[in-house]
Amino acid sequence: MNKHISAVAALHVGYGIFRILIVFLIFFLFNAIGRIADEPHAAYILVNFSTIIGLFMLVITIPGIIGGIALFCNKYWARILLLIVSALNLLCIPFGTALGAYSIWVLVQEETQKILKAKK
């Protein structure tokens, strides 16, 4: 089960980093389109939209990275945080769904709970 716990931690950190890269790509792409556009209102909307979406995505991505790092350190509270993040990831089809389902399966096992409580 230790391998599954490590895999869940690594997958959450990796998925979080991937999502942050996507957020920056969207942010810079929309800002570039906004600056190229000749219409000032369109540029204003695109820049503000990319900023709002980028901040929202960062706010929902960072707990997964923190939880993954804490799970590597065998913190029991990381299990609860990652269960919440995994439940939210179920809505992100297809990769988030797979990660969420696998993470929930690993984190609700009694053996996982015992391992994390023992290393508390």
N, C-alpha and C positions, 0 to 999 in steps of 0.2 A: 504493500500500500504506500510505502514511502516514495516509490517511483511515481505513482499516480499523483501524490501530493506535490512532488517536485514538478511534474508535468503541468499540473494545473497552475502552479505559481508561474512557471516559465511562459505558458500560453497567455496568461493574463497580462504579464509584463509586455510580451511581444505584441499582443493584440492592441494594447494601449498605445505603444509606441507607433504602431502602424496607423492607428486612428489619429494620433497627433500629427503624423506626416500628412495624412489626407486633409486634416483641418488646415494646415499651413498651405497646402496646395490650393485648396478651395479659396482660402483667404487671399492669397497672392493672385490667383487667376481672376477672381471677381474684381479685385482692386485694379489690376491691369486693364481689364475690359472697361471698367468705370473711367479710367484715365484716358483711354483711347476714344471713348464715345464722345461725339460732338455735343450731345445733349447733356446739359449740366444737371437736370433733374434725374436722369437715368444714372449718371455717375454717382450722385448723392445716394440714391436708393441702393445701388450695387455695393458701394463702400459700406454703408450702414448695415445692409443685410449680411454681408460677409463677416462683419465684425460681430454682430449678434449671434449668428450661427456658429462662428468660430469659438466664441466664449462659452456658449451653451455646450458645445461638443467637448471642450476642455474640462468643463465642470463635471460632466458625466463620465469622462475618460480617466481622470486622475485618480479617483478612488480605486479603480481596478489595478492601476500600476502600484499604488501604495499597498493594496491588499496582497498583490502578488509578491512584492518584496518582503512584506511582513510574514507571508506564508513560508517563504524561503528561510526566514529566521524562526520558524515554528511558533509564531504568536497565535494564541487561541482566538483572539479577537479578529484576526484576519479571516478566519473561517466564516464568521458571521457577516463580515463586510463583503466577502466574495460570494456568499450565498445571495445577498441582496443584489450585487452587481450582476451575478449570473442570471438571476430572475429578469433583470432589465435587459440583459443581452439576448434573452430568448426572442425578443422582438426584432432583433437585427438579423434578418434572414440573409444569407445562409450561414455565414461564418459565426456570427454571434449566437445563433441558435445551437449550432454544434458545440461551441465552447461552453455556452450556458448549460446545456443538457449534461455534458461530460463533467463539468465542474460541480453541478448539483449532485450528480451521482456519486462522485468521489467524496464530497464534503459532508454528505449525510450518513456515510457509513460509520458504524460504531467503532470500527478499528481506527478510522481517521480521528474521531473524537478522542479516543484513548491516547493515541500517539501525541496529539497536540496538548492534551491535558497533562500528560506525563512530562512534557518538555516545557511546561508553563513556567 
